[in-house]
Amino acid sequence: MSFVDHFADEDVHDIPTEFAPTTEFHVPEGPRDVGMVFIGDSYVAGYGDPKGMGWVSRVVGRTSHPDVDLTAYNLGVRGDASTDVLARWGAECRPRWTERAERRLVIGVGANDVHNGMTTARLRLSLANILDDASAAGIATFVVGPPPTLDQDFNDRLEVVVEAQADVCSRRSVPYVDCFHPLLGHEQWRADLSAGDGWHPGQAGYGLIAWLVLHGGWARWLLIED
């Protein structure tokens, strides 16, 4: 069964259909030498996947274009909240972009904001600062929201984070992939969580996140859509 079939009867909403790049970012002329950094928490790191791929490697594996030379780096750290990513993204990403003509940043964070009891105002500010600083430096950004867990009380608080992230991104015309609502009642997602720790998926679950990312404006953002 394809990823599309998994979502045939689901209400996959809030996936952006348009992408307006920031005024500061441009694609250089000539061969596209792209340095892409994925930064965030345990979901970005792919924790729980027995194959060690997570959603990041699955997305990178399906991102190919004859005119694009892509170098990808995974900087996911278990336990990271948005404030942690804000504190480290500049120093850790900079050497990965050395000599790359085109710099792109993919951010996946949010669940630990809830774990840490972070206020909505603070998590909004952390994400906004990352996006604004990246934009000012000519770096294109893409944000992947956190998926749901099996804990309903936690999910209620996580939904607030998702809505806040989506709003911050919308105000900046940055693509935001909502993984929360499409997967909230998804049977295979819940089964995958149940087989693990209740928070992180396995191989099938990370495949579902990858599907959402790939169908959430990814090709348009990379300017490789036919």
Summary of the structure (lengths in Angstrom):
residues: 226
radius of gyration: 16.4
end to end distance: 25.1
largest distance: 50.8
contacts: 744
relative contact order: 0.20
helix: 47%
strand: 14%
